[in-house]
Amino acid sequence: MSTFSHRSAVLFMAFIAILAWMALGMQLNLMISNLKDAELTNLQLTARFFSYFTILTNLLAAINLTFLLAFPVSGVARFFARPSMQTAIAVYLVVVCVGYNLLLRDLWHPTGLQFWIDELLHDVIPLLFLVYWLFFVLKGKLNTMHPISWLLFPVLYLLFILMRGSVDGFYPYPFMHVEEIGYRAVLQNSGWLLLAFVITSYFFVAIDKLLYRRKQRTVIT
């Protein structure tokens, strides 16, 4: 990587990380402020905050980029630097973006600051991370088994939400609300979502191979 491209990557990564941390911080503060009369403690509100897949994926992206930039030789940074890990995060964010715009956008209409935070978390940061993946993540390192391992995170998330919902009755998304639509519908919805993760994952693997072959042809030429 040339000095110019390395500098561009660092600046772009820093920009995404700053946006992500800023959006996450504002969303947490806004949630606590808006629900302070809901007879919930700040700890309970914070727990709800971390129950949203959107929050967790944006947090994962922010932590990923922060460690790569600030602690590049650490074990955590080496873990996040792997193309498979970076691609997994890109997959999660793309599913968040597409899923929100197809399934959830019409269910509520935020205004003011909440509107802008919503756009950052669901559209802007996922799209910026996708651009980062396209231009700055090493290609040619993925295989057809990686998408299977990438399912671990959404599967664990699903199990976590079902367990915590059975305890306090809180489900972050309507298509996961067992008490309203039942376990059968929730499992069907979850199956479709996991299928979306698989399809998106293999799409990324295909793009990775395509970009790698194109780069190889360019180098040979």
N, C-alpha and C positions, 0 to 999 in steps of 0.2 A: 504494500500500500504506500503510495507516495505521501510526502509530507503534507501536501495540500489536502488530499483525500482523508488522511488521518485527522487533520485539524478540522475538516468539515464534519467528520463523524463525531468527534468529541463535542463540538459545538451543538450539533443536532441532538445528540444524546442528552447533553446538559439541558437543552431547551425542553425536551420531552419530560425529563425527570422533574424539572422545576414546575412545569405545568401540572404534572401528576400530583406532586406533593401539595401544591397550592390548592388544587381542586379537591383532593381528599381532605385536607385540613378544613377548608371552607364548608364542605359537605357535612363533616362531623359536627362542626360548630353550629351549623344551621339546623341539623337534626335535633341537637340538644336544646337549642333555643325554641324550636317549633313544638317540641313534645315535652317541654318542662312542666306542663300542667297535666300530663297524662298519668300522674302518680307512679312514675318510673324513676328510679335513681339514675344518676349519670352513668354508673357502671352498667345498668341494664340497657340504657340507650346506646352505650358504646358497643355492647354485645350485639344489639340489633344492627348497628352500623356495619359490623363485620360479618353479618349474616347474608349480605347481598353479594352475589357473584360478581357484579360490576365492580364493587369496591375491592374485592379480593384480587381480581385480575389487574386492575389499575395499580393496586398496591404492589403486586408482584412485579409489574413493569417498572415501577418507581424504584423498588429495592434492587432489582436487576441492574438498571442503568447506574444507580448510585454506587453500587459496589464496583462495577466495571470502571467507573470514573475515579472514585475516591480511594479505593483499596484494590487496585488492579492485580496485585500479587497474592491476595488472600485466597484461602481455599474456597470461600463463598463466591468470589469473583471468577475463579477458574470453573466452578460449577455452572455459573450463569453464562460464562463465555462460550460454552459449547453450543454449536449451531442447533443441535436438537432442542436444547433448552430455550434458546431465543425463538426458535420457530414455534415451540409449544405456546409460549406467551403470545406470540402473534396470532396463533390460531384462536386462543381463548378470547383475545380482544376483538377479533373479527366476528366471532360468534356473538359476543356481547353486542356489538354494533348492529349486526344484521338482525339478531333476535329482538333487540329493543325496538328497532324501527318497524319491524313486521308485526310484532305481537303486543308491545306495550305502549308505544308512543301515543296511541289514541285513547288510552285508559286514563291519562291525566294530563293536565295542561299547566305546567309550572310557569310562573311569572317572575320577573325581577331577577335577583341574584340566583335563585334556584334554577331558572331557565338556563343561565349561562354555565352554571356548574354541571347541570344535566347534559348540556351539549359537549362540554369538555370530556366528561367521563364516558359518554356513550358514542360520541362521534369523532371529536377532534383528536384525542389521545390515541384511540385505536387506529385511526387513519395515519397519524404521524408515525406510530410504531410500525405500521405496515410499510411505509416508505423507508423507514430505517432498515427494516428487514430486507427489503428489495435491494437496497444500494450498499449496505454496509455489513451485512452478516455473510460470513463465508459460505459459499455454495459448494455442493457436491459431497456433502457429508451425511446426507439423510438416506435412510433406507425404508423399505416398506413395513418394517416392524416398529418404527418409531411411533406412528399414530396409535398403536395399541397401548404403548406406555403413556402416551399423552392423555389417555382416557382416565388414568388414575385420579387426577385432580378433580374433574367434574363428577366422577363416581363417588369419591370421598365427600365432596361437597353435598351431593344429593343425600347420602346417608346421614351426614351431619344435620342437614335441615329437617329431615324426617324425624330424627331423634329429638332434636331440640323442640320441634313443633309439638311432638307428643307430650313434652313436659310443660311448656308454657302456652301452647296454642298459637304461637307466632310463626307465620310462614311469609317469607319476603315477596313471593310472587303468586298471583292468583292461580296459575296453572300447577302450583305445587301445594295448594291449600287443601289438605286432606279432609278437614272438617266440613268444607263446603262442597267439594266435588268427589270425595271418596278416594280410597287407595287405588282402585282400578284405573280411574282416569289419570291420577297422578303418575302411576307407573307407565301408562300409555304415553302421556306427555313427555315423561323423562326418557322413554325409549326413542321417541322422535328427536328429542334434543341431542341425545347421545349419537344418534345417526347423523345429525347435522355436524357434530364434532368430527366424526369419522370422515365424512365426505369432505369437509373443509381441510382436514389434516392431509388427506391424500392429494387434494388439490395443491396444497403447499409443497408436498413432496414432488409432485409433477413439475411445478414451476421451478423448484430448486434444481432439478435435473436438467430442465430446459435451459435455464440461465447458465448452469455450469458448462453444458455442451457448447453453448454459444460463445462463452468466454474462451473455451479451449480452441474452438475454430478460429477465433480472433487472434489468439496467441500464435497458433501455427501459421496463419496467414501473414 
